[in-house]
Amino acid sequence: MNDDVSENLVVFRIKGFDEPVLASAPTQAEDAVEQAWTTVRRQHKVRASAVSAVYSEWQPSTTDQKFMARHFRKAECTYSFPRPATGDWEHAFAEARAAMAEKRAEEVLPVLWSTASPRAGLLDTLPHQPLVPGRLSVAFAVVGRTPRGTIGMHHITRHQHEEMGAPDLAGVAYQSLARGLRFEVGRSGPDVLVSVVRENLLAASALALPDLYLQLSQQFGAGHSLIVGLPCPDEMYVAREDSALAETIREQVLGSPYETTELVPSVLRLGPGGLELLAERG
């Protein structure tokens, strides 16, 4: 989940799943898509026949194309960057980095909205999805740098979404968010603290990613309840609920100096069963 072009992001649309499922594999691997699918199949216990669409950031190799034709017969398959026929990966990577930089200048991203926010009334005009019913939702916005060098955000309304042809905003936004997203792992004695960071802001929106718990389980182990602290839209901190760091996260969030916009600084519990809002800054 980063800007390293040597890692190929592969996204699967699977029947029965509300959101797309993401995985990655080495870009130059002849079986990169197959490797990504193996990860998804192992984590989610799904069959290839349930896959309705596959997006690979890089054009699948001939080997992968044969694999996809055999296993994903009815799936729509798309990609962004062509695979270099000459094997000149250095040149291909340089072009991809330039294209990514241009694309990041303006991108669709998920935005967290608290119902306790003073702006919450606007949410009725926006296409959105609940994360914690009645308390926290995710909407979508076009985010980019203004000519003055600041960050501009334009929320996508229901009307605009219809004018755009009603695209899958969640799929597009989650792919954009995943690029540049990093998990930084620190320790305080026996306790683990994960900081979720993103160079282009809105790291807290990672809370909406459908595979977030699986990703974090790689650091904390499966089956544990986690405390997630969102002191502002650009920061996320995670620790096990039974660790000494949990109370520290809670105190930092509830004492956050962030001026409330769409998101009210929040503390949540994330576990195998989903999300629960525990506290919000008053």
N, C-alpha and C positions, 0 to 999 in steps of 0.2 A: 504494500500500500504506500508507494512512494514515487518520486520522479525518476528513479533509476531506469533508464530505457533498456537496460539489459534484462529487466524483469517484465514479462508480458502479462498485462492484465486481461483476464478472460471472464466474461460475464454470462451467466446462464439464466434464461427465463424458464422457470419450471412450473408446470401445472400444479396447482394446490398451494403455491407460495405467493403471498401478496407482493413480495418485493424480489428483485433479481438477486442472485447469489454470485458472489465474487470469489475468484481464486487467482493465483498467479503461478508462473513457471518461467524458467530461463528463456529469454527471447530467442536465442539462437538454437535452442533444442528443436530437433526435428519433430518431437512428440510433445511440444509445449501444451497444446490444447488437451491432449490425452492426459498429461500429468495434472493439469488443472482440474479436469473432470474426475480423475481418481481421488483428488483431495475432496471435492464436493460430494462425490458419491460416498466416501468414507464418513464424512462429517454428518451428512443429512440422510443417509440410507435411502437414496432415491434411484430409480431406474432411468436409463437413457431414453426410454420411450416417453418419459414425462417431460423431456426438454422440448420446448416450442421455439426457442431462439437462442443463438449463440453469438456473442460479440467478442472478437479477439482484437486487442489493440493492434497487433501485428498480423499481417496476412499469414494464414496457416500454411505450413509447408505441404509438399505433395503427400508426405506420409500422413500428416494430420488431416488433409483433405479426404484421403481414403478412409481414415478412421471415422471422420464425421459423417461421410456418406453411408458408412456401414451402420453406425450407431444412432445418428441423429437424422434419420431419413426425411422427416417432415419438418425439420427445424429450419428457420430462416437464419442464414449465417452472414455476418457482416464484419468488416475490419476497417481500420483507419490508415495504417501505414503499410505500404507495399514491402514485401520481402525482397531484399536485393538479389536479383538473379545472378549477379556476378560474384556474390559472396563478399562484397565490400561493405561489411557491417559498420566500419568506422564512419564512412560517408553517410550511410543510412541513419545511424544514430545521431549524427550532427544535424541532419535535416529534421529528424523527429523532435529533437530538443528545440529547434527553432520554431517548429510548428506548435509545440506545446506551449512555448513562451507566448506566442501570439494568441493562442486560444485562451490562455489563462488571463489575458488582458480583460476579457469579459466572459464570464461563465455562469451557468445556471447552478445554484447551490441550494441545499436545504437550509432552512432557517427555523430555529426553535421559537415557539410562541407559548408563553404562559397565559392562562386565562386570568391570572391576577395582574397582568400587565395593564397599565393605563391605556395601552393601544389595542387591547384585546378585541374591541368592537370592530376593528378593521378586518379581523380574521373571517368574518362572515362573507366578505367579498372576495376571499382568496381560496383557490383550491388547496385543501389541506387534509392531513391524515392525523388521527389521534395517536399519541404515544402512551399517555396516561389519560384515559377518558375523563373529560371534564376538567382536566388540570393542565395538561401539556400536549401541544400538537406540533407538527412540522408542516411548514408551508415552503414556498419556493420563490427564489428571487434571482434576478440577473445582477451579478456583482462584478465590478471592474474598477479600474483606476480612472479617475477623472483627469482632464488636461492639467489640473493643478497638482496632480500627484496624490490626491486623497482617494479614499475608497468610496465608491458610490454604490448604492443598493436600490434596485427598483423591484418592488414586489410584483409578482405576476398575478393578475386578477383573474377571476373566472372568465370574464369577457375576453381578455387577452388570450387566455388558454384556448378558448374556442376559436378565436381568430387564427391562432397558430396551427389549428388542425387537431387540437387536443392530443398533443404528444404525451408520451410516458414521462412526465416530469420527474418522478421519483427515480426512474432508471437513469436518466441523464444526469440528475443532480448528484446521485450517489457515486456515479463514476467520476464526476468532476471532483467531488469531495475526497475520494479515495486517493487521488493523485496528490502527493505532497503530505499525506497524513502519516505521522510517525508515532510509535509507542516508545517513550523513553523510560527505562526501568531503573529505579533507584532503590536503595535499601536503608532501613533504619533498624539495626540489629537483625532480628529474625523476620521483620516485617518488610513486605514489598510495596512500593509505591509506583504506580504507572502514571506518567504524565502524557496525555494525548495532545500532540502539538501539530500545527499546520502552518507553513510559511505564509500562505495566502488567506489566513484568518478563518474564523468559524469552526475551529477545532471541536467545540462543544456539540456541533451538529452531528458528530460521529455517533451520538446517542441514538440517532435514528437508523443507523446501519443495521440491516437485519442479521448480520453475522457478528455483531460486536461482542456478544458474550463468548462466542466460540474463539474469537481472536484473543480476548483477554484471558480465557481459560488456559492458553498456552503459557501464561505467566503465573497464574494463581492456582491452576489445577481445576478440573471439572467438578461441578456440584456445589461449589462454594457461593454464598451470597456475598455480593460486592457492594461497597458504598461508592457512589459516584458523586463527585462534587463539581458543580458548574458555577464558579464565581463570576463568570461573564461569558459571552458567546464565543470567545476565542481561547478559553482554557477549560481543560477537563482533568480531574485527578481521580484516581481509582485505587482503592485498597480493599482488602478483605474486611468484611463487617466485624469479624472477631479480632481484628488487629488493633494495636494501640493508635495507629494512624487514623482510624475511622473518626475519632472524636476531633482530631486536629483538622481533618478535612471539613467537618461540620462547622467548627468554629471559624475557619477561614472563609467559608462560603457565607455564613450568616453575618459576618463582619465585613463583607466585601464592599469596597467604596464605589463599585461600578454603578453608573447612573442607569437605571432601568429603561430599556427600550422595549424590544419584543420579549426578551427573556428576563424573568426575575431570577436572581441567583438562587439556585436550588440544590438540594441534597436528595439523592434517589437511591433506592435499593435495586440492584440488577442481579437477577438470578436465573436459573433454568426455566422458571415459570414466567419470566418477563420483568416489567418495570413497575416500581411503586414509588410515588412521591412521598418523601418523609418530612421534608421541611422546606420552607421558602423564607427568604429574608423579608422581614416586615417592612 
